[in-house]
């Protein structure tokens, strides 16, 4: 019995390793394409040239947790990948595009485990023309919190936790941009909220 179970385990382990080897490259290629498409989308242009496709990773301590942010410098501005771990469904990861004056050009949601029909509206809710529009705002100059907390942004109906997490991720993206900024970006450091 032990020999049979050992043989089955070895065969299954070998099959899993083989399948992982087959799928690793296509999964990485799909992930890289999604990121490249995301950078193009958040910068608002089809002809975006990214200086370093791998970006610059910056580890920041936010509320006692070490979070990794990635900065992608382009010829149209800067895109920052940011995560807030305190959304209703766990991690909420976004990619935010900033122009040279640190105004938001666009964003895309990369990871979202929010409730369907409620918090899952975040990929669209904060876009231009929608109730929570943040496009064109500058997190260093505008109070980018939900109106319930005294801010200028309308929260997703019945999803204040998701809205707060989304806006914290945007603010953290801006803070990361300010931290990595050279003297020409116009970003200024601000207190973590």
DOSE-307715 format. One line per field, with one value per residue (C-alpha): residue in one letter; x, y, z. Coordinates in steps of 0.02 Angstrom, whole numbers, plus 32768, in hexadecimal, padded with zeros to 4 digits. Layout:
<sites>
pamar = (A ...)
xx = (X ...)
yy = (Y ...)
zz = (Z ...)
</sites>
This chain:
<sites>
pamar = (X X X X X X X X X X X X X X X X X X X X X X X X X X X X X X X X X X X X X X X X X X X X X X X X X X X X X X X X X X X X X X X X X X X X X X X X X X X X X X X X X X X X X X X X X X X X X X X X X X X X X X X X X X X X X X X X X X X X X X X X X X X X X X X X X X X X X X X X X X X X X X X X X X X X X X X X X X X X X X X X X X X X X X X X X X X X X X X X X X X X X X X X X X X X X X X X X)
xx = (8000 808D 80E9 804C 8028 80DF 80DE 803B 807F 8121 80C2 8048 80D7 8133 8096 8079 812E 8120 807D 80C5 815A 80E5 8077 80F9 8132 8082 8043 80D8 80BE 8005 802F 80B2 8037 7FAF 802A 8063 7FAD 7F88 8016 7FD9 7F27 7F54 7FC6 7F39 7FA1 7FC2 8079 80C1 817A 81A6 8258 8268 81E3 820C 81F4 8244 8205 81F6 81CC 816E 812C 8073 8013 8095 8098 8124 80D2 8128 8101 8143 8169 816A 81B2 8173 8183 80D0 80E1 80F0 8086 8088 804A 7FFF 7FA6 7F35 7F27 7E8E 7E06 7D67 7DA3 7E5B 7EDD 7EA8 7F34 7F2D 7F9C 7F8F 7FD4 8013 8046 80E0 807A 803D 7F8A 7F35 7F2C 7ED4 7ED2 7EAF 7E87 7F00 7EC0 7E12 7DBB 7D2A 7C72 7C21 7BA5 7BEA 7CA6 7CCB 7C8F 7D35 7D83 7D00 7CBC 7D4F 7D65 7D3C 7C81 7C53 7C1E 7CC8 7D31 7DE6 7E31 7E8D 7E99 7F40 7F4D 7FC9 7F4C 7EA2 7E54 7E49 7DDB 7D24 7CA5 7C6A 7D18 7D17 7D69 7D39 7D18 7C71 7C7F 7C39 7B87 7B87 7C44 7C99 7D21 7D51 7D4B 7DBC 7E37 7E38 7E59 7EE0 7F34 7F2F 7F77 7FFF 8028 803C 80A6 8115 8125 8158 81D4 8224 8216 82A5 8299 8239 8198 8142 810C 8119 8121 8087 8056 800F 7F57)
yy = (8000 8078 8053 8071 8117 814C 8123 8182 8218 8219 820B 8295 8305 82E8 8311 83B1 83E7 83C1 8422 84B3 84B6 84BA 8546 85B5 8612 8632 8670 86E7 8724 8744 87A0 880B 8835 8863 88D7 8926 893E 8987 8A04 8A38 8A4B 8AB2 8B26 8B4C 8B30 8AA1 8ACD 8ABF 8A99 8A4D 8A70 89CE 8947 88FB 89A1 89D7 897F 89E4 8992 8A07 89EA 8A15 8A00 8986 891B 8917 892E 892A 89B2 89B5 8A56 8A53 8AF0 8B13 8B9C 8BD3 8BD6 8B54 8ABC 8A77 89CA 89D5 895C 8979 88DA 8915 8910 88B0 8817 8823 886E 88F5 8916 89A6 89F9 8AB7 8B29 8BD8 8C64 8CD1 8D40 8CA6 8CB2 8C0A 8BD9 8B34 8A94 89DC 8959 88C6 885E 8868 87EC 885E 8830 8820 88AC 8916 892E 88D9 897A 89CE 89B3 8A2A 8A92 8B0A 8B21 8BC2 8BDD 8B71 8BA9 8B90 8BDD 8BF6 8C10 8CB6 8CC6 8CDE 8C7B 8CFB 8D89 8D35 8CDE 8C31 8BE0 8BB0 8C3B 8BDB 8BFD 8CB5 8C99 8CC5 8C18 8BBE 8B0D 8A77 8A5F 89E2 89C6 8A48 89CE 89A8 8A62 8A8E 8A03 8A3C 8AF1 8ABD 8A5B 8AF8 8B62 8AE0 8AE0 8B9D 8B91 8B0F 8B82 8C11 8BA0 8B6A 8C16 8C7D 8D3A 8D45 8CE6 8D63 8CDA 8D05 8C8E 8C88 8C33 8B82 8B82)
zz = (8000 802E 7F8B 7F23 7F79 7F68 7EAE 7E93 7EF2 7E8D 7DE8 7E19 7E54 7DB1 7D4B 7DAE 7D93 7CD8 7CC6 7D29 7CB3 7C1C 7C5F 7CB5 7C18 7BD0 7C79 7C8A 7BD7 7BFA 7C9B 7C43 7BB7 7C35 7C8D 7BE8 7BB4 7C60 7C53 7BA6 7BE9 7C83 7C21 7BA6 7B0A 7A90 7A74 7B24 7B36 7BDE 7C16 7C79 7C5C 7D06 7D5E 7E00 7E9B 7F3A 7FE1 8055 8104 8105 81A7 81E9 814B 80CA 801F 7F77 7EF8 7E47 7DE7 7D28 7CD8 7C29 7BA7 7BD3 7C91 7D1A 7D44 7DF5 7E29 7ED7 7F4C 7FE1 804A 80AB 8027 8050 7FED 801A 7FA5 7F2A 7EAC 7E32 7DB1 7DB0 7D27 7D55 7CE0 7D00 7D77 7DD8 7D9A 7D84 7CCC 7CE9 7D4C 7D37 7DBA 7DB2 7E45 7E8D 7EFF 7F2C 7F37 7E8A 7E6A 7EF9 7F14 7E6F 7E1C 7E48 7D9A 7D52 7DE4 7DEF 7D32 7CD7 7CC3 7D58 7E08 7E5B 7DCE 7E04 7D57 7D4F 7E0D 7E64 7F06 7F4A 7F34 7F46 7FDB 7F8D 8010 8007 8028 80C2 810C 80D6 802D 7F7C 7F32 7F2F 7F75 7F1B 7F59 7FEA 7FD6 8041 8079 7FC4 7F98 8029 7FF9 7F44 7F73 7FF0 7F63 7EF5 7F83 7FA1 7EE7 7EF0 7F8F 7F39 7EA3 7F17 7F6F 7ECC 7E7E 7E41 7E43 7D9F 7DC8 7E39 7EB1 7F68 7FFA 8067 810A 80FF 812B)
</sites>
